Amino acid sequence: MAHQQDYEVVGFGISGQGELDTEDQVVRLEPGDSWVVLAGSQHTCRILVTFTAIEATAPPAQIHGREQT
């Protein structure tokens, strides 16, 4: 299901494979790939092979309880 956030996400693939669909562009993600999801953009992510990545948000996603786990 597509969703959007009010912060940017920057990521880097460590292992596995995935697909990022953002603003009608599908990008295949593999180890060594990086990506940016702009604040407010509609996006989805699909895991093709168990995927490990590092992501950072700006401003931090945890600020004021925006992302509850």
The 8 nearest C-alpha neighbors of each residue, nearest first, counted from 0:
[[1, 43, 2, 42, 44, 41, 45, 3],
 [2, 0, 43, 42, 41, 3, 44, 20],
 [1, 3, 41, 42, 0, 43, 4, 40],
 [2, 4, 41, 39, 40, 42, 5, 1],
 [5, 3, 39, 6, 38, 2, 40, 7],
 [4, 6, 38, 39, 3, 7, 37, 40],
 [7, 5, 38, 4, 57, 58, 56, 8],
 [8, 6, 38, 37, 57, 56, 36, 9],
 [9, 7, 56, 36, 35, 55, 10, 54],
 [10, 8, 35, 55, 54, 34, 56, 36],
 [9, 11, 54, 34, 33, 53, 55, 35],
 [10, 12, 33, 53, 52, 32, 31, 13],
 [13, 11, 52, 30, 31, 32, 29, 14],
 [12, 14, 30, 52, 51, 31, 11, 15],
 [15, 13, 30, 51, 50, 12, 29, 16],
 [16, 14, 50, 48, 49, 29, 51, 30],
 [17, 15, 29, 48, 47, 28, 50, 46],
 [16, 18, 46, 47, 28, 45, 27, 50],
 [19, 17, 27, 45, 28, 26, 44, 20],
 [18, 20, 44, 26, 25, 43, 21, 27],
 [21, 19, 25, 43, 42, 24, 44, 23],
 [20, 22, 42, 24, 23, 41, 19, 25],
 [21, 23, 24, 41, 40, 42, 20, 25],
 [24, 22, 21, 20, 25, 42, 41, 19],
 [25, 23, 21, 20, 22, 26, 19, 42],
 [26, 24, 20, 19, 21, 18, 23, 27],
 [27, 25, 19, 18, 28, 20, 24, 21],
 [26, 28, 18, 17, 19, 25, 29, 16],
 [29, 27, 17, 16, 18, 32, 26, 12],
 [28, 30, 16, 32, 12, 15, 31, 27],
 [31, 29, 12, 13, 14, 32, 15, 28],
 [30, 32, 12, 29, 13, 11, 33, 14],
 [33, 31, 12, 30, 29, 11, 28, 34],
 [32, 34, 11, 10, 12, 31, 35, 9],
 [35, 33, 10, 9, 11, 36, 32, 8],
 [34, 36, 9, 8, 37, 10, 7, 33],
 [37, 35, 8, 7, 9, 38, 34, 40],
 [36, 38, 7, 40, 35, 39, 8, 6],
 [37, 39, 6, 7, 5, 40, 4, 36],
 [38, 40, 3, 5, 4, 37, 41, 6],
 [41, 39, 3, 37, 38, 42, 22, 21],
 [42, 40, 3, 2, 22, 1, 21, 39],
 [43, 41, 21, 1, 20, 2, 40, 3],
 [42, 44, 1, 20, 19, 0, 21, 2],
 [43, 45, 19, 18, 20, 46, 42, 17],
 [44, 46, 18, 17, 47, 19, 43, 20],
 [45, 47, 17, 48, 50, 16, 49, 18],
 [46, 48, 17, 16, 45, 49, 18, 15],
 [49, 47, 16, 15, 46, 50, 17, 14],
 [50, 48, 15, 46, 47, 16, 51, 14],
 [51, 49, 15, 16, 14, 48, 46, 52],
 [50, 52, 14, 13, 12, 15, 49, 53],
 [53, 51, 12, 13, 11, 54, 50, 10],
 [52, 54, 11, 10, 12, 55, 51, 13],
 [55, 53, 10, 9, 52, 11, 8, 56],
 [54, 56, 9, 8, 10, 57, 53, 59],
 [57, 55, 8, 59, 7, 58, 60, 9],
 [58, 56, 59, 7, 6, 8, 55, 60],
 [57, 59, 56, 6, 60, 7, 62, 61],
 [58, 60, 56, 57, 61, 62, 55, 6],
 [61, 59, 62, 56, 66, 65, 58, 6],
 [62, 60, 64, 59, 66, 65, 63, 67],
 [61, 63, 64, 60, 59, 65, 58, 66],
 [62, 64, 65, 61, 60, 66, 59, 67],
 [65, 63, 61, 62, 66, 67, 60, 68],
 [64, 66, 63, 61, 60, 62, 67, 59],
 [67, 65, 64, 61, 60, 68, 62, 63],
 [66, 68, 64, 65, 61, 60, 63, 62],
 [67, 66, 64, 61, 65, 60, 62, 63]]
